């Protein structure tokens, strides 16, 4: 399963790097299909790239794309948090253990926002996608 997910991520990264874009927004049926597939992968791995790729490959401008990504992330995180808390799989101890990781992510986001101002968006995207591609290829070789 690990290799299948790595292969899907590598394919998504390559698709974004070559610059493919579809012309029209996805229909409701395609959104549901993509949402189900992304939900399965995200639920098993917490890799959100698969949900973000259809947005990034779409005909959206950068503001619409970012809004869609932020909205998807917000609702997905709320849903996963509620399911985890209500099912009893996440306790207060788990939250306390996760706090250092959350602080690390927030620090990384802050540092990234400072560094991003000094680079072009295209360079930043290509660099980020390139790193994800390398990580997925590394996982395919293991």
N, C-alpha and C positions, 0 to 999 in steps of 0.2 A: 504494500500500500504506500509505503514511504516513497518508493521510486515512481509510482504512478503520479503521486502528488507533485513530486519534483519535476517530472516530465511535463505536467500540465502548466506548472509555473514557468518552466523554461520556454515552452511554446508561447505562453502569454507575453513573456518578456521579449522574445524574438519578434512577435507580431507588433509590439509597441515600438521596438527599435527600428524596424524597417519602415515605419510610418504609415502602415495600413490604417484607413479610417472608413467606416461605413457612412453612407450618405444621409440616411434618414434615422430619426429616433426609433428605438425598438418599440414594437407593438406590445400590448399588455400581455399577450401570451408568451412572447419571448422574454419579457421582464420576469414573469413568473418562473419560467424554465431556468433562466440564469440565476434567479434568486434561490431556487431550490438547490441547484448545483453548488452555488457559492455557499449557501447555508450548511450543506453537508461538509464541504471542505473546511469552512471556517469553524464549524462545530467540532471537527476532529483535530484541527491543527492550529486554530487561531490565526491562520494566514488569510488576511483580508484582500490580498492582491486579486484574487479571482473575482471578487465582487466589484473591485475598482476598475479592472481592465475594460469591461464593456462601457463604462462611463468615459474612460480616457480615450477609447477608440471611437467614440460617438461624435456626432456633429455639433457638440456643445462647445461654446467658447470657454475660456479658462475660468470665468466667474461662475457660469452655470455648472461646469464640471466640479469645481471645488464645493459648491453648494450641495450638489447631489452626493458627493463623497462624505461630506460632513454630516448631512442628514442621515445617510445610510449608517454611518458609524455610530451616531448618537442613538438611533433606534435599536440597532443591533446590540450595542453594549447594554442598554437598558433592559432589553429582552433577555439576554444571557444572564445578567445580574439577577433579575427577578426569578428566572427559572432555577438558577443555582441556589439562591437563598431559599426559595419556597420548597425546593426538593430536599434541602438539608445537606447538599453537597458542599456548600460554602458556609463556614462558621466565622465567628469573630476572630478566632485564632488564625484562620486562613487569610483574612483581611490584614491582620497585623503582620503576617509573614510577607504578604504582597506589597506592603507599604514601601520598603526600600526599592523594590523594582519599579513601583509607580514614580517614586522620586527620581530614579535614574532615567526613566522615559521622559519625564517632564524636563529634566536637565538637558537631555539630548535634543528635545524639541526646541528648547530655548537656545541652545548653542547652534542648532541648525538654522533657526530663524535669523540669528546674527550672521552666520556665514552665508546664508542664502542671499542676503542683500548685496553681497559683493560679487555674486556670480549671475549669469544669465539663467533664466528659467529653463531654457533648452538644455544647457550644460548640466544643470542640477538634475533634471529628469533623466537624461541619458546616463549620468553617473549613478543615480539611484537604481535605475533599471539594470544597468550593467552589473552592479553589485548583486542584485537579486538573481540575475542570470548566472553569475559565477557560483553563488551559493547553491542554486538548484542543480547546476552541473556537478558540483562537488558531491551533493547528495546522490546523484545518479551513479557516480563512480564508486560509492561506498558499498 
